[in-house]
Amino acid sequence: MELLRKKDYYEILDLTNKASEDDIKSSYRKLALKYHPDRNRAPSSTNAFQKLGQAYACLSDPNTKANYDRFGSEEEYR
């Protein structure tokens, strides 16, 4: 699955780093429906849905979003 190869949270949610809170929420909801394991029967859909959830959890909170923007990719953030 293409989503699993992506590392950047903005890229996972198909957004730019200038995205607003509403853009983040809207993109997450759209992609969550697409990759939810109950709707998507691909074997890796569970992993993709979890990765999508991690990206949303980070970018939906202003404090963690600011830290992520400062440090960069997923590996550097953790």
N, C-alpha and C positions, 0 to 999 in steps of 0.2 A: 504494500500500500504506500502510496506517495507521501502521505502524511507522516508516516513513521520515519522517513528519511530526513525530514525537516528538523532543524535544531532550534531555530529562532522562534520565539513565541509569537511574534508578529506575523512571521511567515506561516506558522501553523494556522493562525486565524485568518489568513489572507488579508492582512492589514498593513498599514505603514505605521511608523512610530509616532505619527501625528494624530492617530485615531482618538476620537473622543470616547467617553464612557458608553454612550449610546451605540456607537459603532462597534465597540468591543462586544457588548451584550448581544446586539443583533447578529453579528457574525458568528458568535458562539452558538446561539440558538439554532441558526440555520445549519451549521456544521454538525451540531449535536444530533439533530434529526437525521442527517445523512449517515453518520457513523455509529449511531446507537446500535448495540449488539442485537436488540430485538428486531430492528428493521434491516440491518445489514448482516447478511449471513456469512460474510467473508471470515475466515479463521482469525485474522488479525484485527478484526473490528473492535474487540475488547481493548486491545493495547492502544489502538488509535483513539478510541473514546477516552481512555484514561489520560493520554498525552494531551488531548484537547482540553480536558478538565484541568490539568496542571497549568496549561497556558492561560486559561481563563482565570483561574485562581490567582495567578501572579499578576496579570494585567488588570483585573477588576478592582484590586485594592490599590489606592493611590500611593501608599508607602512602599509596597513591594514593587509596584510599577516603576517608581522613581529609582529604587535600588537596581532593578533590572536594566533600566535605561542607562544607568551609570556604569554597570559592570559588563553588559553585553550578553553574550550567548548563554544558553542553559548551563553549560559546564562551568563557565566563569561565575555565574550567579550562585550556583550551589557551592 
